[in-house]
Amino acid sequence: MYKILLLEDDELFASTIEDFLDDEGFNVDVANDGEECLTLNYTNNYDLYIFDINVPKINGLDLLKQLRDSSDETPTIFLTSYKDKDTLHDAFLKGCDDYLKKPVDLDELLLRIKALLKRNKKQFDCISLPNNLTFEPNSKRVLNNGIDLNLPVKVLELIELFIENRGEIVTKDMIISKLWATQEEYSEGSIRVYINHIKKILGKDCLLNIKGIGYKVEF
């Protein structure tokens, strides 16, 4: 299930967006101020950010600049009541990918979210895998004839990363960024365990080890 981090200090509006996106199959965390948003970002990985600009403690513009300066390239949509071109120009300079002016049409927001995720190689249709398996991208499940294999979360995240980069090399840094939040500890042994789990499910030839770099996806 795609995870979205929503920064919005209007609790009623935030709840409306959260409920709407939850019904559409997304997992939404809500922060009411910039510091809370930063804390959530340190402990979780997200597929998309939706930020208001005028929020307490750290405003949305400064928060996104901090994230971009730390090499966080998670796609970001601003929801804002600002209408002046200077603010919107600044938002794009800080690294936003799209924006919607308030009041927000929720159906349009959904279209923007899906378009942005697709541009970042996120899938919405079921994907065929080796050994007659399928990957359901929105819920992030691997199915065998419709039956959920109940794989560990990090294994599923890694399969998604490999699907997004089929035919390309997935580096160790890409794996670390995908599986572990900023303050989480990781180990080389853990990466090998997850890789071996995937090879056991999809076949040992599904990933080619590029020594010292990462893996090339062969499925």
N, C-alpha and C positions, 0 to 999 in steps of 0.2 A: 504494500500500500504506500503510495507516494506521501512523503511527509512534508508538511508546509508549516513554516514559522510565521505567525501573524503578529505584527506589532501594531496595536491599536488601543488608545486609552479610553475611547468611548465604549464602555462595557456592553451596552445594548447592541451597538453596531457590530462589535467584535463577536458577540454571541450569535447574531444573525448570520454573519459570514461563516463562523465555525459550524453552525448547524447545517447550512446550505452545502458547504464543501464536504462535511461528514456524510450527508445523504448521497453525494456524488462519488463516494468511495475514497476520499482523501483522509489522511490522519493529520489533524491540525493542533498545534500547540499555540497558545495565546499568551503574549506578553503585554502588559499595560504600560511599561516604560522601557527606555533604551537599555538600562542596566539589567533588568530582568531578561530582556531579549538576548543580551550578550551572554548572560549566565546559561540560558537554555542552549545557546549556540555552542558553548564550550563543552556541554555534556551530551549533545545529540548531533547527528548528521541529518541535514534536510535537503530535499530536492528543489525547494523553491522558498523564497522569502516574499512576503507581502508586507510592506512597511507604510505606515502613516508617517508624515514628516514632522508635524507639530505634536510631539509627545514629550512627557517629562524626562528629566535627568540627562539622557543623551538623545538628541533629536534624530530622526530617521536619516537625514543626510550625513551627519557626522558618524553615526553608527555604521552606515554602509561604507564610508571611507575607511574606517578602522578595519572592517572585514576585508575590503579589497586590498588594503595595505598589508594584511596578513596572508595574502594569496588565496583568499576565499572567493571563488568565482561563481558561487551559487546564483542562478538566475533570480532577478529581483524585480518585482512590480511595486511601484509606489501608488498608493491611494491618497489623493490629496485634495484639499479645498483651495490650494493656491492656484491662481490662474495667470500670474505674471510669467512672462517668458524667461526672466532672469532666474527665477527659482527652478523652473523646469529644466533650463539649460544646466544649472548647477547640479541637478539630480542626475543628469546623464554624464556630466563630468565626474561625478562621484562614483559612477559605475552602474546605474540602474539600466534595466533592459527594456522596460515599458512602464507606462503610467496610465492611470484612470482618474478623472476628476470626480469628486463627490458632488452630488449623490451618485452612487455607483449602481449600475444595472448588473445584478448578479449573474444573469445569463451571459452578458458580455464579459464579465470577469472570468467566468468559466472558459469561454472561448480563448481569451488571452492566456490563461494558465496552460491550457492544452497546447496551444500554438508554441508557447515558450518552451514547454517541456519537450515537445517534438523537435524543436530546433536544437535542443541539447541532447538529442538521441534517445529520449525517453519514449517507450513504446506504450500503446494502449490496446493493441490487438494481441491475441494469443500467439505465441511464437513456438514453432516446432523445434524440438531438441533431439539429439541422438537417442537411440534405444526407445523410440516411440513415446517419448516424454514431451510435455508441453509446459511452457512457462507462462503463467498468467501475470502480466506485469503490474496491473494496478494493485492487486492483493499481494503480489510477490510470492507466488506459490508455484511449486513444481508438481505437476499432476501426471499420474500414470493411469490412462483410461478414465480420467475424471476423478481419480482418487488422490487426495493430497498426501504427498510423501512426508509432510511435517518436518522439513529440513530445518536445521538451526538458522537463526536470523542472519548471521554473518555469512553463512554459506550461500543463502539466497541473495544477499547483497552482492556477493562476489560473482555469482552467476549473472546477475543483472549487469554488472560492470563488464563482464566478458561479452555478453550479448551486445551491449552498446558499442563495443570495439572489435567486432568480428572481423578477422582478416588483418588486424593491426596488432601492434605490440602493446601490451599493458604492463607498465613499469611497476616496480615495487612501490614507488612513491604514490602512484595512482591507487594501488591497493590499500595502502596505509590510510590515505585520505578518505577513501570510500568506507572503510570498516571501522575506523576509530576517530572519535571526536578529538578536538584539539588537545584536551588535557588528559586523554586516556593513554595508558601505557599499552604497548604492543610488544610482541616478540617474534623473531624470525620463525621460531618453532610453531607458533600459532598459525602463521601464514602457510607453512608447509602442511599443517594438519587440514586446513580448509581446502587447499589445492588438492591434496590426496583424496579428500571426501568427494570433491567434484569429479575427479578422474574415475573414482569408483562408480559413480552414478552414471556419468556420460561416456565413459570409455577412456582408457589411458592415453589414446592418441588425440584427445580433444584439445589438449594444451601442449604447445611446444615450449620447452624451457630454453630461454635465451640467457645464457650464463652471465651473471652479473648485472642483468638489465631487468628481466621480468619474464613474461610469457606471451607467446603469440597464439591467438585464438584460432583453432582449426575446426570449429563446428559452425 
